[in-house]
Amino acid sequence: MPGPDLIDPVSDGPYPAGSVRDSAGPGPSDTEARILDAARDLLAEGGIEALSMRAVASRVALSATALYHYFDNKEALVDSVVQHGFNRSEEYLRRAVEHHPRGSMERVAALGEAYIRFALENRQYFKIIFAIQPEEPRAIDDVPGRGGYRVLHESVVEAMEAGTIRRENPDVVVLFLWSVVHGLVTIFMACDPAQMLDETGLCGGDCGQPEATLVLFDRFRELIRQGLAPVGHVTASNPASDTETGS
């Protein structure tokens, strides 16, 4: 049986050349799903050096020769795992904005929370898609959903057009927001967030990692909301700060 991460695969982008899924139907076979699961686990455990066709074959009880029926080579297998991770991340983001109106700050903030949830609920994929580097850097257009950039860019532009946030270079704003959330997740995946936040009184040491990370993100969200407020706009949370940072 395939692992839980591969029961409901998301695919709005092409699968890499060399995968049997180039010619197969919309979903993987049970065998291919088990291969992808095993490859994902090996990559998360030991990086690219730990992955070999023989090691994957051993984990799924296949011969190395049989594995080549599904993937042309190691590179094609790695690409499939990475692309599946990006597909899964894109789905988290798309679902997060379904119930928030276009042009709202809530829609933008929902993407940040979804990014955090994806990382904490899919640690192996998060580690793989950002830690496994190809010999040549991927073009952003070759990554499914542009790695989440597309939906965030859409939401930022819509918020600017609606007057929710002030007009700036949308690409700069997107990269800023992405960097803040990615940095927060990376730090808290390496350290105990509850312990780090205990001194602030935000969690009192009683919340787990997902809760602590989201609590701090909520505080970040208020700072970002104030900093990106349109010129002259006053928010209910902190009128003085809005006037200062919105200029």
Secondary structure, DSSP 8 states (H G I E B T S, - for coil): ---GGGSS---SS---TTBGGGTS-SS--HHHHHHHHHHHHHHHHH-GGG--HHHHHHHTT--HHHHTTTBSSHHHHHHHHHHHHHHHHHHHHHHHTTTS-TT-HHHHHHHHHHHHHHHHH-HHHHHHHHH---SS---GGGSGGGGGHHHHHHHHHHHHHHTSS----HHHHHHHHHHHHHHHHHHHHHS-HHHHHHTTTSSTT-S-HHHHHHHHHHHHHHHHHHHTS-TT---SS-HHHHHHHT-
